[in-house]
Amino acid sequence: MMKTVKQLTAEEKLRLICGKGRWYTEDFGGKLPQIMVSDGPVGLRTERERFGKTETIPAVGYPAIQLLANTWSTECAQEMGECLADDCLERGVDILLAPGVNIKRHPLNGRNFEYFSEDPCLAGTLAGHYIEGVQKRGVGVCLKHFCCNNLEYDRLHQTSDVDERTLREIYYAPFEMACAFHPVSVMCSYNRINGTYGAEYKKGFDVLRAEFGFDGAIFSDWDAVRDRTASAKAGLDLEMPFSQKNYDKLCADYRAGKLSEEELDACAERVLGLIARCKEMRKGKTAQSTEAERRLAAKRIASEGMVLLKNEGVLPICGGTSVMVGGCFAKPDTVDMQRGGGSACVEWLDTSFDLPARLAQCGCKTVYEGAFRYDGVNSNMQNARTALQLAAQNEVAVVCVGTGGAFEYEAGDRETLRLPDVQERAILEIAQQCAKTVVVVFAGGAVDMSAWADKVQAIVFAGFSGMGGDEVIADILTGKINPSGKLSETFPLSLSDVPAANAYRCAGVTRYAEGLDVGYRYFDSYDVPVLYPFGYGLSYSAFTYSGLRLKADGMALEIGYEIENISNRDGKEISQVYVRECAPLVYRPKKELKAFAKTQVCAGGRAQVAHRLCERAFAHWSTANDRWEVTDGIYEIMVGASVSDIRLCAKVRIADGKIEVLI
């Protein structure tokens, strides 16, 4: 039976809120139930001791969160959550330290592969369904990192200086949406927010609890606590991992009256509540899927998240075609080439990755040459010359390039948006030898492709695809899978076009001078050209949109339209709904995503799509009145295949708390 906070001594409460070791809560030698937490947004990262050393236990490797976001599929998000929960159940893990919903403000952020999107609606919606998938199976989640952890540079000291409206509309918003799915815990960020460390961010914690309805416990990120007393007074419930130094000071501060009994009880009570909730959730639950089924799920999610960026008729590749496969990413020496690094890194159960062999199984006549090395610096020129000769001899060349854990990882940022020079050279030189060159990009975020995108005939953004990604890529290239992913972030022409890259930053301060103009909100509002826009992705099918219908119900708006597949191939189309205030009283971006759907449409068939927008879809945060407000006026409803490809438009008038559809 669980103890209550009144049954614990002051010393026990102080110890309870400081964790036990790296991965457990304090159990007082069995007097309390204990919960175990683990990393693993894209695969469970648990550890064991063998021969005196700590090693990570291999697990199913799922696509990165960034690739999951490119599916734009709530079903995929929920399925990944369910699979990860089953992994946790088999390993005795009570809380999965995921998902991360930080906004992709800066494309060089080393952890962008762990996050969903530059858009809060997409990030919050998919995170919510991911949370639902995990928690309905009996495992808790830890939503992270609250908040404004948008670069890894000096993350332990940097302050993110952000105005209140931008916090509310951009950086708080995905947390607010995810809290509607009742995560058992939230993790604070390392960085400071407007000068206050994330572990001591009382203002933000109060918003989580009082406004967003969060009713769980707040964790520290690992070693993020500098002053345990200050963080406890702010409302941070559980420090992880245990720190003897912080614990000793906490006890001394409590004895000196710097932490009140009421403040201590509040934290301890929430930790006890977390333990009780996790044990109740888990009661009677066992894994509902097998490891083999989870492997298939990982491939299914990857197949819906890979994005066809360009295709000038070379894809799909027909059976019997001679194909030269170049680039070491096609047959990586290490699995680290196919994933990001840091706490999200998981040891895969199956590390085999052989795209040439998979293409051969699909009926292609393949030859392979590495052409360059993973470190991006050294290149064996003899191999490069061989690659050029093979490219000249074959009908199609597939060049596999990318980044991986050496370039994208926790605690560091990418140095450039471009691929290493040796990779760009390989693409350009192979393309000169083969008229049908396809580039497959393995990366966890946007890549500057301006040096070579117009020199090749097709580009597939494979992301960090997880176990079985080679099978999925081969099936997409040969047409067994019809690509249906779309970009969850903008691919700029160059880093210099990104406002965050030009914002003020010094040793201790990062100023969010662009305000609301994050990602497509900036590029679209200021008509800045991009390489590939937010929401963009091609298919082997072709779709048309028609029949936009609007129906008002007070301050709710029902939206309906039809998508027709005018090709001879079944496919899935991701349609997006954007809203624009036509004559705003305060600044509003030109378009803001408010709804989306991924719809299966049979060849030659039609499908109906429906959405319901509530009052919040039209609101902005009023800094004058500290609340959400909807301005009376005219609003445009836009339905598109991407933010730059609007297919249907209509307008509504809002006045006196009601929406009126305009003919």
C-alpha positions as semicolon CSV with decimal commas, in nm:
position;residue;x (nm);y (nm);z (nm)
1;M;0,000;0,000;0,000
2;M;0,133;0,344;-0,093
3;K;0,237;0,572;0,189
4;T;0,098;0,924;0,208
5;V;0,313;1,231;0,243
6;K;0,202;1,262;0,606
7;Q;0,343;0,916;0,679
8;L;0,691;1,018;0,567
9;T;0,944;1,192;0,786
10;A;1,100;1,517;0,670
11;E;1,423;1,329;0,596
12;E;1,236;1,076;0,384
13;K;1,059;1,347;0,188
14;L;1,387;1,525;0,121
15;R;1,538;1,201;-0,003
16;L;1,233;1,109;-0,210
17;I;1,251;1,419;-0,426
18;C;1,614;1,355;-0,521
19;G;1,589;1,024;-0,705
20;K;1,801;0,712;-0,664
21;G;2,099;0,652;-0,889
22;R;2,050;0,740;-1,255
23;W;1,726;0,564;-1,346
24;Y;1,516;0,499;-1,033
25;T;1,307;0,669;-0,768
26;E;1,386;0,617;-0,403
27;D;1,218;0,313;-0,244
28;F;1,366;0,320;0,108
29;G;1,475;-0,042;0,085
30;G;1,138;-0,167;-0,036
31;K;0,912;0,048;0,182
32;L;0,785;0,225;-0,131
33;P;0,727;0,094;-0,482
34;Q;1,003;0,203;-0,719
35;I;0,974;0,327;-1,073
36;M;1,236;0,295;-1,344
37;V;1,281;0,548;-1,624
38;S;1,468;0,512;-1,950
39;D;1,577;0,709;-2,254
40;G;1,445;0,612;-2,591
41;P;1,224;0,831;-2,813
42;V;1,321;0,610;-3,111
43;G;1,417;0,290;-2,932
44;L;1,447;0,179;-2,572
45;R;1,789;0,259;-2,422
46;T;1,831;0,036;-2,119
47;E;2,157;-0,070;-1,958
48;R;2,305;-0,376;-1,791
49;E;2,628;-0,462;-1,613
50;R;2,845;-0,728;-1,777
51;F;3,198;-0,819;-1,679
52;G;3,229;-0,504;-1,471
53;K;3,120;-0,274;-1,755
54;T;2,795;-0,094;-1,834
55;E;2,654;-0,172;-2,177
56;T;2,338;-0,077;-2,362
57;I;2,097;-0,362;-2,432
58;P;2,009;-0,389;-2,804
59;A;1,649;-0,299;-2,893
60;V;1,427;-0,231;-3,192
61;G;1,547;0,085;-3,368
62;Y;1,255;0,299;-3,488
63;P;1,270;0,593;-3,729
64;A;1,376;0,922;-3,572
65;I;1,102;1,150;-3,441
66;Q;1,183;1,384;-3,731
67;L;1,097;1,108;-3,979
68;L;0,785;1,018;-3,778
69;A;0,678;1,381;-3,812
70;N;0,721;1,357;-4,189
71;T;0,446;1,093;-4,193
72;W;0,193;1,357;-4,077
73;S;0,009;1,052;-3,946
74;T;-0,154;1,035;-3,604
75;E;-0,188;0,659;-3,660
76;C;0,188;0,621;-3,708
77;A;0,257;0,834;-3,400
78;Q;0,026;0,621;-3,190
79;E;0,168;0,297;-3,330
80;M;0,524;0,400;-3,246
81;G;0,410;0,483;-2,894
82;E;0,242;0,145;-2,856
83;C;0,551;-0,038;-2,978
84;L;0,782;0,154;-2,745
85;A;0,547;0,082;-2,455
86;D;0,569;-0,289;-2,527
87;D;0,949;-0,262;-2,531
88;C;0,926;-0,093;-2,191
89;L;0,694;-0,358;-2,049
90;E;0,937;-0,632;-2,146
91;R;1,229;-0,447;-1,983
92;G;1,053;-0,335;-1,664
93;V;1,058;0,035;-1,755
94;D;0,781;0,248;-1,603
95;I;0,845;0,584;-1,775
96;L;0,982;0,653;-2,122
97;L;1,178;0,979;-2,136
98;A;1,003;1,104;-2,449
99;P;0,866;1,263;-2,659
100;G;1,046;1,592;-2,724
101;V;0,833;1,872;-2,867
102;N;1,084;2,155;-2,886
103;I;1,032;2,373;-3,191
104;K;1,288;2,358;-3,471
105;R;1,382;2,724;-3,459
106;H;1,736;2,678;-3,590
107;P;1,821;2,412;-3,852
108;L;2,168;2,349;-3,706
109;N;2,035;2,233;-3,368
110;G;2,208;1,904;-3,297
111;R;1,891;1,747;-3,153
112;N;1,649;1,844;-3,426
113;F;1,621;1,477;-3,524
114;E;1,459;1,417;-3,182
115;Y;1,191;1,682;-3,236
116;F;0,879;1,689;-3,451
117;S;0,856;2,017;-3,634
118;E;0,900;2,390;-3,673
119;D;0,520;2,415;-3,636
120;P;0,348;2,382;-3,295
121;C;0,022;2,239;-3,435
122;L;0,197;1,951;-3,610
123;A;0,436;1,890;-3,318
124;G;0,167;1,901;-3,049
125;T;-0,082;1,685;-3,239
126;L;0,162;1,407;-3,323
127;A;0,318;1,416;-2,975
128;G;-0,025;1,380;-2,821
129;H;-0,100;1,063;-3,016
130;Y;0,249;0,928;-2,940
131;I;0,176;0,984;-2,570
132;E;-0,163;0,816;-2,602
133;G;0,000;0,512;-2,765
134;V;0,255;0,475;-2,487
135;Q;0,029;0,538;-2,189
136;K;-0,271;0,332;-2,295
137;R;-0,038;0,029;-2,289
138;G;0,050;0,096;-1,924
139;V;0,375;0,294;-1,948
140;G;0,417;0,662;-1,864
141;V;0,593;0,928;-2,070
142;C;0,805;1,228;-1,983
143;L;0,724;1,518;-2,215
144;K;1,035;1,730;-2,278
145;H;1,224;1,970;-2,274
146;F;1,029;2,256;-2,114
147;C;1,116;2,488;-2,273
148;C;1,300;2,682;-2,550
149;N;1,584;2,430;-2,576
150;N;1,639;2,513;-2,943
151;L;2,019;2,491;-2,970
152;E;2,271;2,272;-2,793
153;Y;2,542;2,540;-2,784
154;D;2,637;2,594;-2,416
155;R;2,293;2,466;-2,320
156;L;2,383;2,453;-1,950
157;H;2,421;2,830;-1,930
158;Q;2,258;2,997;-2,230
159;T;1,941;3,196;-2,183
160;S;1,670;3,192;-2,447
161;D;1,534;3,546;-2,443
162;V;1,178;3,524;-2,580
163;D;0,883;3,761;-2,562
164;E;0,563;3,640;-2,397
165;R;0,349;3,624;-2,711
166;T;0,607;3,415;-2,894
167;L;0,634;3,182;-2,594
168;R;0,259;3,131;-2,593
169;E;0,199;3,092;-2,966
170;I;0,513;2,900;-3,066
171;Y;0,713;2,742;-2,783
172;Y;0,448;2,668;-2,519
173;A;0,187;2,561;-2,772
174;P;0,303;2,202;-2,843
175;F;0,334;2,138;-2,468
176;E;-0,017;2,271;-2,418
177;M;-0,155;2,043;-2,689
178;A;0,035;1,741;-2,557
179;C;-0,084;1,804;-2,200
180;A;-0,439;1,736;-2,322
181;F;-0,327;1,370;-2,343
182;H;-0,229;1,367;-1,973
183;P;0,141;1,276;-1,970
184;V;0,249;1,149;-1,628
185;S;0,556;1,373;-1,624
186;V;0,732;1,668;-1,788
187;M;1,107;1,728;-1,804
188;C;1,259;2,072;-1,769
189;S;1,525;2,200;-2,006
190;Y;1,888;2,277;-1,926
191;N;1,888;2,631;-2,060
192;R;1,761;2,945;-1,897
193;I;1,438;3,107;-2,014
194;N;1,454;3,485;-1,998
195;G;1,732;3,454;-1,743
196;T;1,581;3,179;-1,523
197;Y;1,715;2,824;-1,535
198;G;1,471;2,566;-1,667
199;A;1,484;2,378;-1,336
200;E;1,373;2,693;-1,151
201;Y;1,116;2,819;-1,402
202;K;0,823;2,869;-1,164
203;K;0,632;3,093;-1,404
204;G;0,636;2,821;-1,670
205;F;0,558;2,542;-1,423
206;D;0,257;2,738;-1,300
207;V;0,134;2,773;-1,660
208;L;0,171;2,397;-1,712
209;R;-0,034;2,317;-1,404
210;A;-0,286;2,598;-1,376
211;E;-0,355;2,661;-1,745
212;F;-0,260;2,351;-1,942
213;G;-0,410;2,106;-1,693
214;F;-0,086;1,915;-1,634
215;D;-0,138;1,697;-1,327
216;G;0,182;1,495;-1,315
217;A;0,533;1,542;-1,178
218;I;0,806;1,764;-1,317
219;F;1,151;1,605;-1,360
220;S;1,482;1,775;-1,402
221;D;1,684;1,691;-1,707
222;W;1,984;1,489;-1,598
223;D;2,217;1,710;-1,390
224;A;2,016;2,021;-1,478
225;V;1,964;2,123;-1,113
226;R;2,205;2,381;-0,975
227;D;2,016;2,472;-0,659
228;R;1,782;2,197;-0,535
229;T;1,611;2,432;-0,292
230;A;1,538;2,696;-0,556
231;S;1,406;2,432;-0,796
232;A;1,184;2,274;-0,529
233;K;1,040;2,614;-0,439
234;A;0,969;2,669;-0,809
235;G;0,777;2,341;-0,829
236;L;1,031;2,096;-0,974
237;D;0,937;1,771;-0,804
238;L;1,212;1,521;-0,883
239;E;1,582;1,578;-0,940
240;M;1,753;1,318;-1,159
241;P;1,997;1,162;-1,116
242;F;2,077;1,161;-0,745
243;S;2,338;1,420;-0,648
244;Q;2,491;1,392;-0,302
245;K;2,609;1,753;-0,314
246;N;2,264;1,886;-0,404
247;Y;2,096;1,661;-0,147
248;D;2,323;1,774;0,135
249;K;2,259;2,141;0,055
250;L;1,884;2,077;0,030
251;C;1,882;1,924;0,378
252;A;2,083;2,213;0,517
253;D;1,851;2,467;0,354
254;Y;1,546;2,289;0,493
255;R;1,689;2,294;0,844
256;A;1,766;2,664;0,800
257;G;1,406;2,736;0,698
258;K;1,485;2,822;0,336
259;L;1,240;2,554;0,216
260;S;0,905;2,539;0,391
261;E;0,724;2,223;0,498
262;E;0,443;2,312;0,260
263;E;0,681;2,346;-0,037
264;L;0,853;2,018;0,045
265;D;0,522;1,837;0,088
266;A;0,396;1,961;-0,248
267;C;0,693;1,809;-0,431
268;A;0,693;1,487;-0,230
269;E;0,319;1,441;-0,278
270;R;0,353;1,473;-0,654
271;V;0,636;1,218;-0,659
272;L;0,425;0,978;-0,455
273;G;0,138;1,042;-0,693
274;L;0,362;0,969;-0,989
275;I;0,471;0,636;-0,840
276;A;0,113;0,537;-0,758
277;R;-0,014;0,638;-1,101
278;C;0,257;0,447;-1,286
279;K;0,199;0,131;-1,084
280;E;-0,177;0,155;-1,136
281;M;-0,135;0,212;-1,510
282;R;0,090;-0,089;-1,539
283;K;-0,125;-0,327;-1,336
284;G;-0,205;-0,640;-1,537
285;K;-0,042;-0,504;-1,855
286;T;0,182;-0,716;-2,077
287;A;0,326;-0,655;-2,422
288;Q;0,061;-0,688;-2,692
289;S;0,304;-0,715;-2,983
290;T;0,598;-0,939;-3,056
291;E;0,944;-0,814;-3,137
292;A;0,891;-0,923;-3,498
293;E;0,571;-0,719;-3,517
294;R;0,754;-0,415;-3,380
295;R;1,023;-0,449;-3,645
296;L;0,753;-0,447;-3,911
297;A;0,594;-0,142;-3,749
298;A;0,928;0,042;-3,763
299;K;0,950;-0,024;-4,137
300;R;0,586;0,073;-4,191
301;I;0,641;0,408;-4,016
302;A;0,959;0,469;-4,218
303;S;0,771;0,395;-4,540
304;E;0,518;0,670;-4,460
305;G;0,779;0,926;-4,352
306;M;1,036;0,919;-4,631
307;V;0,990;1,216;-4,862
308;L;1,028;1,220;-5,238
309;L;1,164;1,569;-5,299
310;K;1,233;1,550;-5,671
311;N;1,150;1,313;-5,954
312;E;1,207;1,392;-6,320
313;G;1,079;1,058;-6,443
314;V;1,364;0,835;-6,326
315;L;1,159;0,684;-6,042
316;P;1,033;0,425;-5,994
317;I;1,321;0,214;-6,129
318;C;1,201;-0,075;-6,344
319;G;1,303;-0,434;-6,281
320;G;1,609;-0,543;-6,476
321;T;1,760;-0,193;-6,477
322;S;2,134;-0,175;-6,421
323;V;2,200;0,039;-6,113
324;M;2,527;0,169;-5,972
325;V;2,491;0,237;-5,598
326;G;2,751;0,477;-5,461
327;G;2,828;0,630;-5,123
328;C;2,919;0,456;-4,799
329;F;2,576;0,535;-4,650
330;A;2,434;0,260;-4,872
331;K;2,640;-0,001;-4,684
332;P;2,742;0,170;-4,360
333;D;3,036;0,046;-4,158
334;T;2,856;0,151;-3,842
335;V;2,490;0,192;-3,752
336;D;2,584;0,538;-3,621
337;M;2,570;0,655;-3,983
338;Q;2,196;0,588;-3,987
339;R;2,098;0,766;-3,666
340;G;2,167;1,067;-3,446
341;G;2,385;1,057;-3,138
342;G;2,330;1,123;-2,768
343;S;2,067;1,007;-2,519
344;A;1,829;0,911;-2,802
345;C;2,083;0,667;-2,942
346;V;1,986;0,300;-2,911
347;E;2,178;-0,014;-2,998
348;W;1,985;-0,184;-3,276
349;L;1,895;-0,551;-3,259
350;D;1,984;-0,581;-3,628
351;T;2,265;-0,363;-3,761
352;S;2,267;-0,495;-4,116
353;F;2,199;-0,223;-4,373
354;D;2,265;-0,311;-4,735
355;L;2,080;-0,106;-4,995
356;P;2,256;-0,261;-5,299
357;A;2,146;-0,609;-5,186
358;R;1,790;-0,488;-5,125
359;L;1,774;-0,333;-5,473
360;A;1,899;-0,661;-5,619
361;Q;1,618;-0,842;-5,438
362;C;1,377;-0,599;-5,606
363;G;1,502;-0,708;-5,949
364;C;1,772;-0,451;-6,023
365;K;2,117;-0,543;-6,151
366;T;2,331;-0,365;-5,896
367;V;2,699;-0,285;-5,843
368;Y;2,835;-0,092;-5,545
369;E;3,125;0,142;-5,480
370;G;3,171;0,344;-5,160
371;A;3,329;0,648;-5,332
372;F;3,385;0,841;-5,006
373;R;3,419;0,787;-4,633
374;Y;3,183;0,869;-4,350
375;D;3,407;1,116;-4,169
376;G;3,351;1,358;-4,454
377;V;3,715;1,454;-4,470
378;N;3,916;1,174;-4,625
379;S;3,834;1,017;-4,959
380;N;4,000;0,729;-5,138
381;M;4,035;0,880;-5,482
382;Q;4,083;0,542;-5,652
383;N;3,745;0,437;-5,519
384;A;3,596;0,766;-5,633
385;R;3,730;0,710;-5,984
386;T;3,589;0,358;-5,985
387;A;3,252;0,499;-5,883
388;L;3,258;0,737;-6,179
389;Q;3,344;0,457;-6,420
390;L;3,061;0,242;-6,284
391;A;2,817;0,534;-6,306
392;A;2,904;0,578;-6,672
393;Q;2,839;0,209;-6,741
394;N;2,498;0,178;-6,574
395;E;2,152;0,308;-6,656
396;V;2,083;0,460;-6,313
397;A;2,314;0,585;-6,038
398;V;2,192;0,599;-5,678
399;V;2,416;0,811;-5,455
400;C;2,368;0,773;-5,078
401;V;2,483;1,070;-4,868
402;G;2,413;1,208;-4,523
403;T;2,518;1,304;-4,174
404;G;2,461;1,061;-3,885
405;G;2,576;1,059;-3,524
406;A;2,911;1,222;-3,603
407;F;2,731;1,538;-3,718
408;E;2,396;1,538;-3,534
409;Y;2,400;1,464;-3,163
410;E;2,305;1,583;-2,816
411;A;2,529;1,851;-2,659
412;G;2,653;1,982;-2,993
413;D;2,522;2,156;-3,302
414;R;2,593;2,104;-3,670
415;E;2,859;2,334;-3,808
416;T;2,700;2,370;-4,150
417;L;2,375;2,304;-4,330
418;R;2,563;2,160;-4,626
419;L;2,689;1,808;-4,668
420;P;3,065;1,752;-4,642
421;D;3,247;1,870;-4,953
422;V;3,352;1,518;-5,048
423;Q;2,988;1,410;-5,062
424;E;2,881;1,706;-5,274
425;R;3,169;1,636;-5,513
426;A;3,063;1,272;-5,541
427;I;2,706;1,373;-5,631
428;L;2,816;1,627;-5,893
429;E;3,077;1,406;-6,057
430;I;2,856;1,097;-6,067
431;A;2,572;1,305;-6,213
432;Q;2,805;1,412;-6,494
433;Q;2,861;1,046;-6,581
434;C;2,503;0,916;-6,551
435;A;2,202;1,096;-6,695
436;K;1,971;0,931;-6,442
437;T;2,117;1,007;-6,100
438;V;1,915;0,963;-5,781
439;V;2,034;1,099;-5,445
440;V;1,920;0,941;-5,118
441;V;1,982;1,162;-4,814
442;F;2,020;1,018;-4,464
443;A;1,995;1,309;-4,220
444;G;1,797;1,421;-3,917
445;G;1,712;1,767;-4,040
446;A;1,719;2,015;-4,324
447;V;2,010;1,998;-4,568
448;D;2,133;2,271;-4,802
449;M;2,115;2,100;-5,143
450;S;2,159;2,414;-5,352
451;A;2,496;2,303;-5,493
452;W;2,358;1,990;-5,655
453;A;1,976;1,964;-5,641
454;D;1,932;2,091;-5,999
455;K;2,202;1,855;-6,132
456;V;2,026;1,528;-6,042
457;Q;1,700;1,373;-6,157
458;A;1,557;1,253;-5,825
459;I;1,604;1,312;-5,451
460;V;1,467;1,096;-5,168
461;F;1,494;1,227;-4,813
462;A;1,529;0,906;-4,611
463;G;1,599;1,075;-4,278
464;F;1,719;0,852;-3,997
465;S;1,509;0,556;-4,100
466;G;1,569;0,299;-3,827
467;M;1,603;-0,077;-3,863
468;G;1,490;-0,204;-4,200
469;G;1,531;0,133;-4,365
470;D;1,728;-0,022;-4,651
471;E;1,428;-0,238;-4,741
472;V;1,196;0,062;-4,736
473;I;1,424;0,273;-4,954
474;A;1,463;-0,009;-5,208
475;D;1,086;-0,051;-5,221
476;I;1,033;0,323;-5,276
477;L;1,300;0,344;-5,546
478;T;1,151;0,049;-5,733
479;G;0,788;0,149;-5,684
480;K;0,672;-0,123;-5,448
481;I;0,594;0,157;-5,201
482;N;0,430;0,480;-5,313
483;P;0,602;0,763;-5,118
484;S;0,364;0,968;-4,904
485;G;0,578;1,166;-4,659
486;K;0,593;1,545;-4,654
487;L;0,839;1,781;-4,490
488;S;0,767;1,881;-4,131
489;E;1,026;2,160;-4,162
490;T;1,135;2,404;-4,430
491;F;1,447;2,329;-4,634
492;P;1,598;2,675;-4,696
493;L;1,818;2,760;-4,991
494;S;2,096;2,848;-4,748
495;L;2,153;2,897;-4,378
496;S;2,184;3,272;-4,426
497;D;1,815;3,284;-4,523
498;V;1,708;3,162;-4,175
499;P;1,632;3,451;-3,937
500;A;1,739;3,255;-3,629
501;A;2,083;3,208;-3,783
502;N;2,123;3,585;-3,800
503;A;1,978;3,667;-3,457
504;Y;2,189;3,808;-3,175
505;R;2,385;3,550;-2,980
506;C;2,675;3,587;-2,739
507;A;2,838;3,373;-2,473
508;G;2,535;3,375;-2,247
509;V;2,236;3,502;-2,445
510;T;2,037;3,386;-2,747
511;R;1,784;3,649;-2,852
512;Y;1,474;3,523;-3,032
513;A;1,451;3,844;-3,233
514;E;1,242;3,684;-3,511
515;G;0,951;3,640;-3,269
516;L;0,664;3,454;-3,436
517;D;0,850;3,426;-3,766
518;V;0,980;3,073;-3,717
519;G;1,016;2,838;-4,014
520;Y;0,754;2,878;-4,285
521;R;0,592;3,165;-4,097
522;Y;0,895;3,375;-4,193
523;F;0,963;3,245;-4,543
524;D;0,598;3,267;-4,647
525;S;0,522;3,603;-4,486
526;Y;0,826;3,773;-4,638
527;D;0,820;3,591;-4,974
528;V;1,168;3,446;-4,923
529;P;1,230;3,162;-5,170
530;V;1,318;2,821;-5,027
531;L;1,453;2,496;-5,164
532;Y;1,156;2,289;-5,043
533;P;0,866;2,438;-4,845
534;F;0,701;2,315;-4,528
535;G;0,447;2,043;-4,600
536;Y;0,600;1,952;-4,937
537;G;0,643;1,602;-5,076
538;L;0,586;1,418;-5,403
539;S;0,408;1,093;-5,480
540;Y;0,383;0,847;-5,767
541;S;0,014;0,944;-5,767
542;A;-0,139;1,281;-5,859
543;F;-0,416;1,452;-5,663
544;T;-0,665;1,732;-5,720
545;Y;-0,869;1,918;-5,458
546;S;-1,226;2,045;-5,496
547;G;-1,556;2,119;-5,325
548;L;-1,450;2,331;-5,028
549;R;-1,741;2,353;-4,783
550;L;-1,760;2,562;-4,467
551;K;-2,025;2,551;-4,197
552;A;-2,020;2,776;-3,892
553;D;-2,142;2,675;-3,548
554;G;-2,092;2,968;-3,313
555;M;-1,716;3,003;-3,286
556;A;-1,650;2,659;-3,438
557;L;-1,598;2,604;-3,809
558;E;-1,654;2,276;-3,991
559;I;-1,445;2,236;-4,305
560;G;-1,494;1,977;-4,577
561;Y;-1,338;1,914;-4,918
562;E;-1,270;1,637;-5,164
563;I;-0,943;1,489;-5,286
564;E;-0,935;1,300;-5,615
565;N;-0,658;1,065;-5,724
566;I;-0,626;1,131;-6,099
567;S;-0,354;0,870;-6,147
568;N;-0,367;0,495;-6,198
569;R;-0,197;0,425;-5,867
570;D;-0,334;0,412;-5,511
571;G;-0,174;0,675;-5,289
572;K;-0,193;0,882;-4,973
573;E;-0,222;1,259;-4,974
574;I;-0,143;1,493;-4,684
575;S;-0,371;1,797;-4,699
576;Q;-0,317;2,099;-4,477
577;V;-0,547;2,375;-4,351
578;Y;-0,399;2,721;-4,293
579;V;-0,564;3,031;-4,149
580;R;-0,485;3,397;-4,220
581;E;-0,632;3,706;-4,059
582;C;-0,681;3,945;-4,352
583;A;-0,648;4,280;-4,175
584;P;-0,501;4,211;-3,831
585;L;-0,474;4,467;-3,552
586;V;-0,150;4,300;-3,434
587;Y;0,111;4,124;-3,642
588;R;0,002;3,782;-3,769
589;P;0,206;3,553;-3,998
590;K;0,067;3,514;-4,349
591;K;-0,029;3,151;-4,287
592;E;-0,062;2,937;-3,974
593;L;-0,126;2,563;-3,983
594;K;-0,441;2,472;-3,790
595;A;-0,534;2,122;-3,913
596;F;-0,409;1,842;-4,137
597;A;-0,503;1,494;-4,254
598;K;-0,339;1,202;-4,429
599;T;-0,590;1,037;-4,659
600;Q;-0,576;0,714;-4,859
601;V;-0,723;0,767;-5,207
602;C;-0,763;0,479;-5,451
603;A;-0,652;0,518;-5,813
604;G;-0,919;0,715;-5,998
605;G;-1,114;0,752;-5,674
606;R;-1,226;1,033;-5,447
607;A;-1,213;1,081;-5,071
608;Q;-1,387;1,326;-4,841
609;V;-1,183;1,510;-4,577
610;A;-1,331;1,690;-4,279
611;H;-1,193;1,913;-4,002
612;R;-1,337;2,116;-3,718
613;L;-1,162;2,434;-3,610
614;C;-1,241;2,576;-3,269
615;E;-1,215;2,935;-3,149
616;R;-0,847;2,895;-3,061
617;A;-0,760;2,843;-3,429
618;F;-0,837;3,212;-3,489
619;A;-0,687;3,353;-3,170
620;H;-0,365;3,533;-3,089
621;W;-0,205;3,593;-2,750
622;S;-0,279;3,948;-2,635
623;T;0,018;4,081;-2,441
624;A;-0,195;4,381;-2,348
625;N;-0,453;4,165;-2,170
626;D;-0,253;3,848;-2,093
627;R;-0,502;3,617;-2,261
628;W;-0,603;3,458;-2,589
629;E;-0,821;3,688;-2,799
630;V;-1,000;3,663;-3,133
631;T;-1,018;3,990;-3,323
632;D;-1,337;4,063;-3,512
633;G;-1,267;4,071;-3,885
634;I;-1,218;3,868;-4,202
635;Y;-1,022;3,542;-4,201
636;E;-0,910;3,334;-4,496
637;I;-0,928;2,955;-4,484
638;M;-0,671;2,791;-4,713
639;V;-0,641;2,421;-4,799
640;G;-0,319;2,311;-4,962
641;A;-0,081;2,034;-5,055
642;S;0,193;2,240;-4,887
643;V;0,226;2,587;-4,741
644;S;0,327;2,706;-5,089
645;D;0,070;2,506;-5,285
646;I;-0,273;2,630;-5,181
647;R;-0,552;2,457;-5,373
648;L;-0,875;2,588;-5,213
649;C;-0,966;2,915;-5,041
650;A;-1,267;3,069;-4,870
651;K;-1,331;3,352;-4,625
652;V;-1,526;3,392;-4,306
653;R;-1,622;3,691;-4,093
654;I;-1,595;3,687;-3,716
655;A;-1,810;3,933;-3,523
656;D;-1,980;3,934;-3,184
657;G;-1,847;3,590;-3,093
658;K;-1,978;3,418;-3,407
659;I;-1,836;3,299;-3,737
660;E;-2,018;3,384;-4,057
661;V;-1,927;3,207;-4,381
662;L;-1,886;3,450;-4,670
663;I;-2,005;3,344;-5,015
